[in-house]
Amino acid sequence: MFHTDRGTNYRVKTFCAYLKSLGVTQSFSRVRAPYNNCVMESVFSNLKREELYRSKYHSENDFRTAVDKIYDFP
């Protein structure tokens, strides 16, 4: 699932086709309802501030492992 606002950069045919080729479902906020993204933007903001910017990771995999532990993903 890839959820975004209704920005034109996310609605371009090539980008939509790319997501589709990866098997990713695209989801958009409702028209004139930008607050739909508030919760996820808050989560990502906190994740960056509390984890990403406070630690040095040697790889993307190291970061993913840390996030999995924070959010208790299996």
Buried (B, 14 or more C-beta within 10 A) or exposed (E): EEEBBBEEEBEEEEBBEEEEEEEEEBEBBEEEEEEBBEEEEEEEEEBEEEBBEEEEEEEEEEBEEBEEEEEEEE
